[in-house]
Amino acid sequence: MTHTVDDRTTLQCDIMLEGMAAIRNISGALLAWDWKDDAERLAAIHGISEALYNFDVRSDVALGVTRTALLKLREDHPEIANMCPQAFAWVDSAEG
């Protein structure tokens, strides 16, 4: 599938917003995360932050780093995939 620059930029913005909402939820908006240890919550926040920091649709290298960070995040915290459905749909489509 061919994406225009606008499509890729829109996707990047949507995924960034999902990630920021996930960080907000992990930080205290979701009761399920309140029951987890602080270290686990901080590790999840760090994983999301790392993926978002490197996310740049203009760079294939940056996209690869983001995919790798998201795959590790999903491995360590599978519930994150439900919090960021567009991000993980993008990861899965890139792998397929």
C-alpha positions in Angstrom: 0.0 0.0 0.0 1.4 3.4 -1.0 1.0 6.2 1.5 1.3 9.9 0.8 3.3 12.2 3.0 0.0 13.5 4.5 -1.2 9.9 5.2 2.1 9.0 7.0 2.1 12.3 8.9 -1.5 11.8 10.0 -0.7 8.2 11.1 2.3 9.5 13.1 0.1 12.1 14.8 -2.6 9.5 15.6 -0.1 7.1 17.1 1.6 9.8 19.1 -1.7 10.8 20.6 -2.5 7.1 21.4 0.9 6.8 23.1 0.4 10.0 25.1 -3.1 8.8 26.2 -1.5 5.5 27.2 1.1 7.2 29.3 -1.7 9.3 31.0 -3.7 6.2 31.7 -0.7 4.3 33.1 0.2 7.3 35.3 -3.1 7.0 37.2 -6.2 7.2 35.1 -6.7 3.4 34.9 -7.3 1.6 38.1 -5.8 -1.6 36.7 -2.4 0.1 36.5 -2.7 1.5 40.0 -2.4 -2.1 41.3 0.9 -2.7 39.5 4.3 -1.9 41.1 5.7 1.5 40.4 8.7 -0.1 38.7 6.4 -1.9 36.2 4.4 1.3 35.5 7.6 3.2 35.0 9.0 0.6 32.7 5.8 0.7 30.5 5.9 4.5 30.4 9.6 4.4 29.5 8.9 1.9 26.7 6.1 4.0 25.2 8.3 7.1 25.5 11.2 5.4 23.8 8.9 4.3 20.9 7.4 7.8 20.5 10.7 9.6 20.8 12.1 7.7 17.8 8.9 7.8 15.7 9.6 9.7 12.5 7.8 8.8 9.3 10.5 10.5 7.3 13.2 8.0 8.3 13.1 4.3 7.6 15.7 3.8 10.3 13.6 5.7 12.9 10.6 3.6 11.9 12.5 0.4 12.4 13.7 1.6 15.9 10.0 2.4 16.7 8.8 -1.0 15.5 11.4 -2.7 17.6 10.5 -0.7 20.7 6.8 -1.4 20.2 7.4 -5.1 19.8 9.4 -5.2 23.0 6.8 -3.2 24.8 4.0 -5.6 23.6 6.1 -8.5 24.8 6.7 -7.0 28.2 3.2 -5.5 28.6 0.7 -7.2 26.3 -2.1 -4.9 27.6 -0.5 -1.9 25.9 -1.6 -3.3 22.5 -5.2 -2.6 23.6 -4.3 0.9 24.7 -2.6 1.7 21.3 -4.5 -0.2 18.7 -3.4 2.0 15.7 0.2 1.7 16.7 0.2 -2.1 16.9 -1.9 -2.4 13.7 0.9 -0.4 12.0 3.5 -2.7 13.6 1.7 -5.8 12.5 1.1 -4.5 9.0 4.8 -3.6 8.6 5.8 -7.2 9.6 3.3 -8.9 7.4 
